[in-house]
Amino acid sequence: MISNKNCRISEQKLIEILNFGNQPLGNGFLKEKDFKNEYFYEMKLGFCPISKMTQLFNQPDPDKMFNDNSSDTSSDSYMSDDISLTKEDILNTDNFNKTNFNKTNLKNEFNSNNFKNNCMKPKDIIIKKNYPLKEFYLNKNKRLKFTKTDILDDKETKISEIIKVPIYYQKEIKFKNKGHNKKQYNEIGDVIFIFDCIENDLFRIHNYQLIYTKNIKISDLYGEFSFDLILPNDKVIKIECNDLYKTDLIIIKESLGLPIPNENKRSNLYIKFNIIYPDLNDENIKIIKKIFS
């Protein structure tokens, strides 16, 4: 087995992304008497952040791969024709004709300043936090502290930084070029904040709309009644209800929901009414049928 920890093109160290463990050859069809001597190799997949290529860390021994039982690609006319057509397509592209594509030139390209200017940024710093509904409703900025890598005196150092962040429900807040700064990358990474709401007993959230469910009796469908509702900011509002049976059992209060990101306005508050039906005896059922007949 031939092992290689570095990319075969850029010669940079590979990053392990998947390990299938010991695997037999895919085309190694054996006779039963040869099972005990079956060849295995560690099938470990790596990724090169410079060439952007995936490749195996370990290459099976050639003399084990091509045995009497292995399939022979050269004898497959369909595969040979397909490979030939693919080769012609690549050779006829403008980009291929402009460059002498050999291994030496590829390595020089990967190590050049032009390539480094386009290489990956450091991994984003992703910070997830949960807050009570009141924090999202008030929509005040928070000063949040996080740790990142930066270059100080030509050395990579861990430092702490504080950013003022607007609090929006389940909205990804990104600060570009505020993340890791590392020597092997030409660009500075980003910082991403994602906020979620701690479960609330009174309100549900849907697309920044607040939904409040009020239980009522059948008798509440007729006539007038009111009740006090405490908003997430502790403000009390009075909800007036009149002949709910004529409605869809929903009252909408505009601009009393959560703030909508980038729109400088609030969503709506929906008050849904849930009828609690009583258990009735036969006599009561007769009365109700008589009333509604």
C-alpha positions as CSV (number, residue, x, y, z in Angstrom):
1,M,0.0,0.0,0.0
2,I,1.3,3.4,-1.0
3,S,0.6,6.2,1.6
4,N,0.7,9.9,1.0
5,K,-0.3,12.6,3.6
6,N,0.2,15.4,1.1
7,C,-1.8,16.5,-2.0
8,R,-0.3,14.9,-5.2
9,I,-0.6,18.3,-7.0
10,S,0.0,21.1,-4.5
11,E,2.0,19.0,-2.0
12,Q,0.1,20.7,0.8
13,K,-1.0,18.6,3.8
14,L,-4.4,16.8,3.3
15,I,-7.3,17.2,5.6
16,E,-9.0,14.0,6.5
17,I,-12.8,14.2,5.7
18,L,-14.0,10.6,5.7
19,N,-12.6,7.2,6.7
20,F,-14.3,4.0,5.5
21,G,-11.9,1.8,7.4
22,N,-10.4,-1.3,5.9
23,Q,-12.0,-2.1,2.5
24,P,-11.4,-4.8,-0.1
25,L,-10.8,-4.0,-3.8
26,G,-14.0,-3.0,-5.5
27,N,-13.3,-5.3,-8.5
28,G,-11.4,-8.0,-6.7
29,F,-13.8,-10.9,-7.4
30,L,-12.3,-13.9,-5.6
31,K,-12.9,-17.6,-5.6
32,E,-14.0,-19.1,-2.3
33,K,-10.7,-20.7,-1.6
34,D,-9.0,-17.3,-1.8
35,F,-11.3,-15.5,0.7
36,K,-8.9,-15.9,3.6
37,N,-6.1,-14.1,1.6
38,E,-8.4,-11.2,0.5
39,Y,-6.5,-7.9,0.2
40,F,-7.7,-4.9,2.3
41,Y,-6.5,-1.3,2.5
42,E,-7.5,1.6,4.6
43,M,-9.9,3.7,2.5
44,K,-9.4,7.2,3.9
45,L,-10.5,10.3,1.9
46,G,-8.6,13.6,2.2
47,F,-9.2,17.2,0.9
48,C,-6.6,19.7,-0.1
49,P,-7.7,23.3,0.7
50,I,-5.2,24.6,-1.9
51,S,-6.0,22.5,-5.0
52,K,-9.6,22.0,-3.8
53,M,-9.2,18.3,-4.8
54,T,-10.3,15.2,-2.9
55,Q,-8.0,12.1,-3.0
56,L,-7.2,8.9,-1.2
57,F,-4.5,9.0,1.5
58,N,-3.6,5.4,0.7
59,Q,-3.3,3.9,-2.8
60,P,-3.7,0.1,-3.1
61,D,-0.7,-1.9,-4.3
62,P,-0.8,-2.0,-8.1
63,D,0.1,-5.7,-8.2
64,K,-3.0,-6.3,-6.0
65,M,-5.3,-4.1,-8.0
66,F,-4.6,-5.7,-11.4
67,N,-4.9,-9.4,-11.0
68,D,-6.5,-12.2,-13.0
69,N,-9.9,-11.4,-11.5
70,S,-9.8,-7.6,-12.0
71,S,-11.8,-5.9,-14.7
72,D,-9.8,-4.5,-17.6
73,T,-10.9,-0.9,-18.6
74,S,-9.1,-1.1,-21.9
75,S,-11.2,-4.0,-23.0
76,D,-14.5,-2.0,-22.4
77,S,-15.1,-0.3,-25.7
78,Y,-17.9,1.9,-24.3
79,M,-15.8,3.2,-21.5
80,S,-12.8,3.7,-23.8
81,D,-14.9,5.8,-26.2
82,D,-16.3,7.9,-23.4
83,I,-12.9,8.6,-22.0
84,S,-11.6,9.6,-25.4
85,L,-14.5,12.0,-26.0
86,T,-14.0,13.5,-22.6
87,K,-10.3,14.0,-23.3
88,E,-11.1,15.7,-26.6
89,D,-13.6,18.1,-24.9
90,I,-11.0,19.1,-22.4
91,L,-8.2,19.6,-25.0
92,N,-10.5,21.8,-27.1
93,T,-11.4,24.2,-24.3
94,D,-9.9,27.7,-24.4
95,N,-8.5,27.5,-20.9
96,F,-6.6,24.3,-21.6
97,N,-5.1,25.6,-24.8
98,K,-3.8,28.7,-23.0
99,T,-1.8,26.8,-20.4
100,N,0.7,24.1,-20.6
101,F,-0.9,21.7,-18.1
102,N,1.7,19.6,-16.6
103,K,2.3,18.7,-13.0
104,T,5.2,21.2,-12.5
105,N,3.2,24.1,-13.9
106,L,0.2,23.2,-11.7
107,K,2.3,23.2,-8.6
108,N,3.8,26.6,-9.5
109,E,0.3,27.9,-10.2
110,F,-0.9,26.7,-6.8
111,N,2.0,28.3,-5.0
112,S,1.8,31.6,-6.9
113,N,0.4,34.9,-5.4
114,N,-2.4,34.8,-8.0
115,F,-3.7,31.6,-6.6
116,K,-3.3,32.6,-3.0
117,N,-5.3,35.7,-3.6
118,N,-8.3,33.4,-4.5
119,C,-7.8,30.6,-1.9
120,M,-10.3,29.9,0.8
121,K,-10.9,32.1,3.7
122,P,-10.5,30.8,7.3
123,K,-13.5,28.9,8.7
124,D,-16.3,31.2,9.8
125,I,-16.8,31.8,13.5
126,I,-20.4,30.8,14.2
127,I,-22.0,31.8,17.5
128,K,-25.4,30.5,18.5
129,K,-27.3,31.9,21.5
130,N,-30.8,31.6,22.9
131,Y,-32.7,34.6,24.5
132,P,-36.1,35.1,26.0
133,L,-38.8,36.5,23.7
134,K,-38.6,39.9,25.4
135,E,-35.0,40.4,24.0
136,F,-36.2,40.0,20.4
137,Y,-39.3,42.2,21.0
138,L,-37.3,45.1,22.5
139,N,-34.8,44.8,19.5
140,K,-31.9,46.3,21.4
141,N,-28.3,45.7,20.3
142,K,-26.1,43.5,22.5
143,R,-22.4,43.7,23.1
144,L,-21.2,40.1,22.6
145,K,-17.7,38.8,23.2
146,F,-16.0,36.1,21.2
147,T,-12.5,34.7,20.6
148,K,-10.6,34.6,17.3
149,T,-7.1,34.2,15.9
150,D,-5.2,37.3,14.7
151,I,-1.7,38.1,13.6
152,L,0.2,40.1,16.1
153,D,4.0,40.8,15.7
154,D,3.9,38.3,12.8
155,K,2.6,35.6,15.2
156,E,-0.9,33.9,15.2
157,T,-2.4,34.8,18.6
158,K,-5.8,34.1,20.3
159,I,-7.5,37.4,21.2
160,S,-11.0,38.4,22.4
161,E,-13.2,40.9,20.7
162,I,-16.5,42.6,21.4
163,I,-19.1,43.4,18.7
164,K,-22.4,45.2,19.0
165,V,-25.0,42.9,17.5
166,P,-28.7,43.5,16.6
167,I,-31.0,40.8,18.1
168,Y,-33.3,39.3,15.5
169,Y,-35.2,36.1,15.7
170,Q,-33.5,33.2,13.8
171,K,-31.8,35.8,11.5
172,E,-28.2,35.1,10.5
173,I,-26.2,38.2,11.4
174,K,-22.9,38.3,9.5
175,F,-19.9,40.5,10.2
176,K,-17.5,40.3,7.2
177,N,-13.8,40.3,7.8
178,K,-14.2,40.2,11.6
179,G,-13.2,36.6,12.1
180,H,-10.0,34.6,12.0
181,N,-6.9,36.1,10.5
182,K,-4.4,33.4,9.7
183,K,-1.1,33.4,7.8
184,Q,-2.0,30.7,5.2
185,Y,-5.0,32.7,4.0
186,N,-5.0,35.9,2.1
187,E,-8.5,37.0,3.4
188,I,-9.9,37.4,6.9
189,G,-12.8,35.2,7.9
190,D,-16.3,36.2,8.9
191,V,-18.3,36.1,12.2
192,I,-21.9,34.8,12.1
193,F,-24.4,35.2,15.0
194,I,-27.6,33.1,15.0
195,F,-30.2,33.7,17.7
196,D,-33.1,31.5,18.8
197,C,-35.9,32.0,21.3
198,I,-36.3,30.3,24.6
199,E,-39.6,28.5,24.6
200,N,-42.4,30.9,25.6
201,D,-45.7,29.8,27.3
202,L,-47.9,32.6,25.9
203,F,-46.8,33.3,22.4
204,R,-45.7,31.3,19.3
205,I,-43.7,32.8,16.5
206,H,-44.3,32.3,12.8
207,N,-42.3,34.5,10.2
208,Y,-41.8,37.1,12.9
209,Q,-45.6,37.2,13.5
210,L,-46.6,36.7,17.2
211,I,-49.5,34.3,17.8
212,Y,-51.5,34.3,21.0
213,T,-54.2,31.7,21.7
214,K,-57.1,32.6,24.0
215,N,-59.4,29.9,25.3
216,I,-63.1,30.9,25.3
217,K,-66.5,29.4,26.1
218,I,-69.2,29.0,23.6
219,S,-71.1,31.8,25.3
220,D,-68.2,34.1,24.6
221,L,-69.0,33.9,20.8
222,Y,-72.0,36.1,21.4
223,G,-72.1,39.6,22.7
224,E,-69.1,41.6,24.0
225,F,-66.3,40.9,26.4
226,S,-62.7,42.1,26.8
227,F,-59.5,40.9,28.4
228,D,-56.0,42.2,29.2
229,L,-53.0,40.9,27.2
230,I,-49.4,41.4,28.4
231,L,-47.0,41.9,25.5
232,P,-43.4,40.6,25.7
233,N,-42.2,44.1,26.7
234,D,-44.5,43.9,29.7
235,K,-46.9,46.5,28.3
236,V,-50.6,45.7,28.9
237,I,-53.2,46.2,26.1
238,K,-56.9,45.6,26.3
239,I,-58.5,43.4,23.6
240,E,-62.1,44.1,22.8
241,C,-64.2,41.3,21.4
242,N,-67.6,41.7,19.9
243,D,-69.8,38.9,18.4
244,L,-66.8,36.6,17.6
245,Y,-69.2,34.1,15.9
246,K,-69.3,36.5,12.9
247,T,-65.5,36.4,12.5
248,D,-62.9,33.7,11.7
249,L,-62.0,33.7,15.4
250,I,-58.9,35.8,14.8
251,I,-58.2,39.3,15.8
252,I,-55.2,41.0,14.2
253,K,-53.3,43.8,15.9
254,E,-51.0,45.5,13.4
255,S,-47.4,46.3,14.2
256,L,-47.4,44.5,17.6
257,G,-45.3,41.5,16.5
258,L,-41.5,41.1,16.3
259,P,-39.3,43.5,14.5
260,I,-38.7,42.5,10.8
261,P,-34.9,42.6,9.9
262,N,-33.9,45.3,7.4
263,E,-37.5,46.7,7.1
264,N,-37.6,49.1,10.0
265,K,-41.1,47.9,11.0
266,R,-42.8,45.3,13.1
267,S,-44.9,42.3,12.1
268,N,-48.4,41.7,13.4
269,L,-49.9,40.1,16.5
270,Y,-52.5,37.4,15.8
271,I,-55.0,36.5,18.6
272,K,-56.6,33.2,17.9
273,F,-59.6,32.0,19.9
274,N,-59.9,28.4,20.9
275,I,-63.4,27.2,21.9
276,I,-63.6,25.0,24.9
277,Y,-66.6,22.8,24.5
278,P,-68.4,21.5,27.6
279,D,-69.4,18.0,28.3
280,L,-73.2,17.9,27.9
281,N,-75.9,15.5,29.1
282,D,-78.7,14.4,26.8
283,E,-81.1,17.0,28.2
284,N,-78.6,19.9,27.5
285,I,-78.0,18.5,24.0
286,K,-81.7,18.6,23.2
287,I,-81.9,22.2,24.4
288,I,-78.9,23.3,22.2
289,K,-80.4,21.6,19.2
290,K,-83.7,23.4,19.8
291,I,-81.9,26.7,20.1
292,F,-79.9,26.3,16.8
293,S,-82.6,24.6,14.8
